[in-house]
Amino acid sequence: MKVLKTARMALATCVLLMGAASMASAEIVVMTSGGTLSVKGHKTNGDLVTLILRNGGEVTCDKSLIERITPDEVPHPEPEAAVEPDAEKAPQPSRTAMLRDSIYSELIASAAEAHGVDPILVQALIQVESNYKPRAKSNKGAMGLMQIMPATAREYKVRNAYDPKANIEAGIKKLKGLLDKFQVVDLALAAYNAGEGAVQKFNGIPPYRETQNYVTRILSIAGLR
């Protein structure tokens, strides 16, 4: 016991961080006193041996205190680094999070992609315009899912404005034309609601509360704001 105690004291008082030589990944150090020590590896430098400890740090001692060093057959996996909570990226909300489920989703997606329009934007517009009601009609005469006006129905040769497919096709064509003309989504939406003339007159979104709320709601639902 006295010899073992002497060996431990010698290890504790060894000089840190000396020399460099061969290193093993996992080893058992057998002391001349009979004790053993599991380490990550060791380095030798002349008569000195530096033991690399598992909990971090190194100790250096005279090699006369060590009888032998053998590979450790017991696996010692490295602990995973803790990730600070504030370092983790918060999950990004889906663009479709505010959209309602609709039986028209596939029809909208097909028509929108065919005309190069964002299908989520179209679905958000329909949600605000008619709340997916194909028979909806406003007091200004707007009809169907996309609330197309009679003039729009005539322009795109829609025979039945309450037919979902025909209504969506015409509404998307109208929206596509506005997007191409104004080149900015919010201005195109403003024109869809208040008319092209109003957007041109005010050189931007008209100062109408209805139109401003309309644009804001659609952009929010579509995940664009």
DRENDO-1510 file (C-alpha; in Angstrom, 1 decimal, always signed):
<recs>
REC; n; res; u; v; w
REC; 1; MET; +0.0; +0.0; +0.0 .
REC; 2; LYS; +2.9; +2.3; +0.8 .
REC; 3; VAL; +4.5; +1.7; -2.6 .
REC; 4; LEU; +1.2; +2.3; -4.4 .
REC; 5; LYS; +0.6; +5.5; -2.5 .
REC; 6; THR; +4.2; +6.7; -3.4 .
REC; 7; ALA; +3.5; +5.9; -7.1 .
REC; 8; ARG; +0.2; +7.9; -7.1 .
REC; 9; MET; +2.0; +10.9; -5.4 .
REC; 10; ALA; +4.7; +10.7; -8.1 .
REC; 11; LEU; +2.1; +10.8; -10.9 .
REC; 12; ALA; +0.3; +13.8; -9.3 .
REC; 13; THR; +3.5; +15.8; -9.0 .
REC; 14; CYS; +4.8; +15.0; -12.6 .
REC; 15; VAL; +5.5; +17.9; -15.0 .
REC; 16; LEU; +2.6; +18.6; -17.5 .
REC; 17; LEU; +2.8; +18.6; -21.3 .
REC; 18; MET; +6.3; +17.4; -22.2 .
REC; 19; GLY; +7.7; +15.8; -25.4 .
REC; 20; ALA; +6.0; +14.0; -28.2 .
REC; 21; ALA; +6.2; +10.5; -29.6 .
REC; 22; SER; +3.9; +7.5; -30.4 .
REC; 23; MET; +0.3; +7.7; -29.3 .
REC; 24; ALA; -2.4; +5.0; -28.9 .
REC; 25; SER; -6.2; +5.6; -28.8 .
REC; 26; ALA; -6.9; +3.5; -25.7 .
REC; 27; GLU; -4.5; +2.0; -23.2 .
REC; 28; ILE; -4.0; +0.3; -19.8 .
REC; 29; VAL; -1.0; +1.5; -17.8 .
REC; 30; VAL; +0.3; -1.1; -15.4 .
REC; 31; MET; +2.3; +0.5; -12.6 .
REC; 32; THR; +5.4; -1.1; -11.0 .
REC; 33; SER; +3.4; -0.8; -7.8 .
REC; 34; GLY; +0.7; -3.2; -9.1 .
REC; 35; GLY; -1.9; -0.5; -9.8 .
REC; 36; THR; -3.5; +0.1; -13.2 .
REC; 37; LEU; -4.7; +3.2; -14.9 .
REC; 38; SER; -6.8; +3.5; -18.1 .
REC; 39; VAL; -5.8; +6.4; -20.3 .
REC; 40; LYS; -6.5; +7.7; -23.8 .
REC; 41; GLY; -2.8; +7.2; -24.8 .
REC; 42; HIS; +0.7; +8.1; -24.0 .
REC; 43; LYS; +3.8; +9.9; -25.3 .
REC; 44; THR; +7.4; +9.1; -24.5 .
REC; 45; ASN; +10.3; +11.5; -24.3 .
REC; 46; GLY; +13.5; +9.9; -23.1 .
REC; 47; ASP; +13.1; +8.7; -19.6 .
REC; 48; LEU; +9.7; +10.5; -19.3 .
REC; 49; VAL; +6.3; +9.2; -20.1 .
REC; 50; THR; +3.3; +11.5; -20.6 .
REC; 51; LEU; -0.1; +9.9; -20.0 .
REC; 52; ILE; -3.1; +11.5; -21.7 .
REC; 53; LEU; -6.0; +11.3; -19.3 .
REC; 54; ARG; -9.6; +10.5; -20.3 .
REC; 55; ASN; -11.1; +13.4; -18.5 .
REC; 56; GLY; -8.7; +15.8; -20.1 .
REC; 57; GLY; -5.2; +16.9; -19.4 .
REC; 58; GLU; -1.9; +15.1; -19.2 .
REC; 59; VAL; +0.6; +13.9; -16.5 .
REC; 60; THR; +4.2; +13.1; -17.0 .
REC; 61; CYS; +6.2; +10.7; -14.9 .
REC; 62; ASP; +9.4; +8.7; -14.9 .
REC; 63; LYS; +9.1; +5.6; -17.0 .
REC; 64; SER; +10.6; +3.6; -14.1 .
REC; 65; LEU; +7.2; +3.9; -12.3 .
REC; 66; ILE; +5.5; +2.1; -15.2 .
REC; 67; GLU; +5.9; -1.7; -15.7 .
REC; 68; ARG; +4.1; -1.9; -19.1 .
REC; 69; ILE; +1.4; -0.2; -21.3 .
REC; 70; THR; -1.0; -2.4; -23.2 .
REC; 71; PRO; -4.0; -1.7; -25.5 .
REC; 72; ASP; -7.3; -1.3; -23.7 .
REC; 73; GLU; -9.9; -3.7; -25.1 .
REC; 74; VAL; -12.8; -1.9; -23.5 .
REC; 75; PRO; -14.3; +0.8; -25.8 .
REC; 76; HIS; -14.3; +4.3; -24.5 .
REC; 77; PRO; -16.4; +6.5; -26.9 .
REC; 78; GLU; -15.8; +10.2; -26.9 .
REC; 79; PRO; -18.6; +12.2; -25.2 .
REC; 80; GLU; -20.7; +14.2; -27.5 .
REC; 81; ALA; -20.2; +18.0; -27.3 .
REC; 82; ALA; -23.2; +19.6; -25.6 .
REC; 83; VAL; -25.1; +22.0; -27.8 .
REC; 84; GLU; -26.2; +25.2; -26.2 .
REC; 85; PRO; -30.0; +25.7; -26.5 .
REC; 86; ASP; -29.6; +29.2; -28.0 .
REC; 87; ALA; -27.1; +27.8; -30.6 .
REC; 88; GLU; -29.7; +25.5; -32.0 .
REC; 89; LYS; -31.5; +26.9; -35.1 .
REC; 90; ALA; -35.2; +27.4; -34.5 .
REC; 91; PRO; -37.3; +25.5; -37.0 .
REC; 92; GLN; -38.6; +27.7; -39.8 .
REC; 93; PRO; -42.4; +27.8; -40.2 .
REC; 94; SER; -43.8; +26.2; -43.4 .
REC; 95; ARG; -45.1; +28.6; -46.0 .
REC; 96; THR; -48.3; +26.6; -46.0 .
REC; 97; ALA; -48.9; +26.9; -42.3 .
REC; 98; MET; -51.7; +29.5; -42.6 .
REC; 99; LEU; -53.4; +27.9; -45.6 .
REC; 100; ARG; -56.6; +25.9; -45.1 .
REC; 101; ASP; -57.0; +22.4; -46.5 .
REC; 102; SER; -58.9; +22.5; -49.8 .
REC; 103; ILE; -60.2; +20.0; -52.3 .
REC; 104; TYR; -59.0; +22.4; -55.0 .
REC; 105; SER; -55.3; +22.3; -54.0 .
REC; 106; GLU; -54.3; +20.0; -56.8 .
REC; 107; LEU; -56.3; +22.0; -59.4 .
REC; 108; ILE; -54.8; +25.2; -58.2 .
REC; 109; ALA; -51.3; +23.8; -58.2 .
REC; 110; SER; -51.7; +22.4; -61.8 .
REC; 111; ALA; -53.1; +25.6; -63.2 .
REC; 112; ALA; -50.6; +27.9; -61.4 .
REC; 113; GLU; -47.6; +25.9; -62.5 .
REC; 114; ALA; -48.8; +25.8; -66.1 .
REC; 115; HIS; -48.9; +29.6; -66.1 .
REC; 116; GLY; -45.7; +30.2; -64.1 .
REC; 117; VAL; -47.5; +31.5; -61.0 .
REC; 118; ASP; -46.7; +30.6; -57.4 .
REC; 119; PRO; -49.5; +28.1; -56.4 .
REC; 120; ILE; -49.2; +29.1; -52.7 .
REC; 121; LEU; -49.9; +32.7; -53.7 .
REC; 122; VAL; -52.9; +31.7; -55.7 .
REC; 123; GLN; -54.3; +29.6; -52.9 .
REC; 124; ALA; -53.8; +32.4; -50.4 .
REC; 125; LEU; -55.6; +34.8; -52.8 .
REC; 126; ILE; -58.5; +32.4; -53.1 .
REC; 127; GLN; -58.6; +32.0; -49.3 .
REC; 128; VAL; -59.0; +35.7; -48.9 .
REC; 129; GLU; -61.3; +36.3; -51.9 .
REC; 130; SER; -63.9; +33.5; -51.4 .
REC; 131; ASN; -62.7; +31.2; -48.6 .
REC; 132; TYR; -62.8; +28.4; -51.2 .
REC; 133; LYS; -66.5; +28.8; -51.9 .
REC; 134; PRO; -67.1; +28.2; -55.6 .
REC; 135; ARG; -70.5; +29.8; -55.6 .
REC; 136; ALA; -69.4; +33.0; -53.8 .
REC; 137; LYS; -70.6; +36.3; -55.3 .
REC; 138; SER; -69.8; +39.8; -54.1 .
REC; 139; ASN; -72.1; +42.8; -54.1 .
REC; 140; LYS; -69.8; +44.2; -56.9 .
REC; 141; GLY; -70.4; +41.2; -59.1 .
REC; 142; ALA; -67.2; +39.3; -58.5 .
REC; 143; MET; -67.8; +35.5; -59.0 .
REC; 144; GLY; -66.5; +32.2; -57.9 .
REC; 145; LEU; -63.4; +31.0; -56.1 .
REC; 146; MET; -61.1; +33.7; -57.4 .
REC; 147; GLN; -63.9; +36.3; -57.5 .
REC; 148; ILE; -63.4; +37.2; -61.2 .
REC; 149; MET; -65.3; +40.1; -62.6 .
REC; 150; PRO; -67.6; +39.8; -65.6 .
REC; 151; ALA; -65.1; +41.6; -67.7 .
REC; 152; THR; -62.4; +39.1; -66.8 .
REC; 153; ALA; -64.8; +36.2; -67.6 .
REC; 154; ARG; -65.4; +37.7; -71.0 .
REC; 155; GLU; -61.7; +38.4; -71.6 .
REC; 156; TYR; -60.8; +34.7; -71.0 .
REC; 157; LYS; -64.0; +33.3; -72.6 .
REC; 158; VAL; -65.3; +31.8; -69.4 .
REC; 159; ARG; -68.8; +30.4; -70.1 .
REC; 160; ASN; -69.5; +29.5; -66.5 .
REC; 161; ALA; -67.7; +31.6; -63.9 .
REC; 162; TYR; -68.8; +29.3; -61.1 .
REC; 163; ASP; -67.1; +26.3; -62.6 .
REC; 164; PRO; -64.0; +25.8; -60.3 .
REC; 165; LYS; -61.6; +24.9; -63.1 .
REC; 166; ALA; -62.7; +27.6; -65.5 .
REC; 167; ASN; -62.7; +30.2; -62.7 .
REC; 168; ILE; -59.3; +29.3; -61.4 .
REC; 169; GLU; -57.8; +29.3; -64.9 .
REC; 170; ALA; -59.2; +32.8; -65.7 .
REC; 171; GLY; -58.2; +34.1; -62.3 .
REC; 172; ILE; -54.6; +32.9; -62.6 .
REC; 173; LYS; -54.3; +34.3; -66.1 .
REC; 174; LYS; -55.5; +37.6; -64.8 .
REC; 175; LEU; -53.0; +37.5; -61.9 .
REC; 176; LYS; -50.2; +36.4; -64.2 .
REC; 177; GLY; -50.9; +39.4; -66.4 .
REC; 178; LEU; -50.7; +41.8; -63.5 .
REC; 179; LEU; -47.5; +40.2; -62.2 .
REC; 180; ASP; -45.9; +40.6; -65.6 .
REC; 181; LYS; -47.1; +44.2; -65.8 .
REC; 182; PHE; -46.1; +45.5; -62.3 .
REC; 183; GLN; -43.2; +43.1; -61.6 .
REC; 184; VAL; -44.0; +43.3; -57.9 .
REC; 185; VAL; -46.3; +40.9; -56.1 .
REC; 186; ASP; -47.9; +43.4; -53.7 .
REC; 187; LEU; -48.7; +45.8; -56.6 .
REC; 188; ALA; -50.2; +42.9; -58.7 .
REC; 189; LEU; -52.4; +42.0; -55.7 .
REC; 190; ALA; -53.4; +45.6; -55.2 .
REC; 191; ALA; -54.4; +45.8; -58.9 .
REC; 192; TYR; -56.3; +42.5; -58.6 .
REC; 193; ASN; -58.4; +44.0; -55.8 .
REC; 194; ALA; -58.7; +47.7; -56.7 .
REC; 195; GLY; -57.9; +47.7; -60.5 .
REC; 196; GLU; -54.9; +48.6; -62.5 .
REC; 197; GLY; -55.9; +52.2; -62.9 .
REC; 198; ALA; -55.9; +52.8; -59.1 .
REC; 199; VAL; -52.3; +51.3; -58.8 .
REC; 200; GLN; -51.1; +53.5; -61.6 .
REC; 201; LYS; -52.9; +56.6; -60.3 .
REC; 202; PHE; -51.2; +56.3; -56.9 .
REC; 203; ASN; -48.0; +54.8; -58.2 .
REC; 204; GLY; -48.2; +52.1; -55.7 .
REC; 205; ILE; -50.8; +50.4; -53.4 .
REC; 206; PRO; -53.8; +52.7; -53.3 .
REC; 207; PRO; -54.6; +54.3; -49.9 .
REC; 208; TYR; -57.7; +52.2; -49.5 .
REC; 209; ARG; -58.0; +50.4; -46.2 .
REC; 210; GLU; -59.6; +47.4; -47.9 .
REC; 211; THR; -56.9; +47.1; -50.5 .
REC; 212; GLN; -54.1; +47.5; -48.0 .
REC; 213; ASN; -55.5; +44.9; -45.7 .
REC; 214; TYR; -56.2; +42.6; -48.7 .
REC; 215; VAL; -52.6; +42.7; -49.8 .
REC; 216; THR; -51.2; +42.3; -46.3 .
REC; 217; ARG; -53.4; +39.3; -45.6 .
REC; 218; ILE; -52.6; +37.5; -48.8 .
REC; 219; LEU; -48.8; +38.0; -48.4 .
REC; 220; SER; -49.0; +36.8; -44.8 .
REC; 221; ILE; -51.0; +33.7; -45.6 .
REC; 222; ALA; -48.6; +32.9; -48.6 .
REC; 223; GLY; -45.6; +33.2; -46.2 .
REC; 224; LEU; -44.2; +36.2; -48.2 .
REC; 225; ARG; -44.3; +38.6; -45.3 .
</recs>
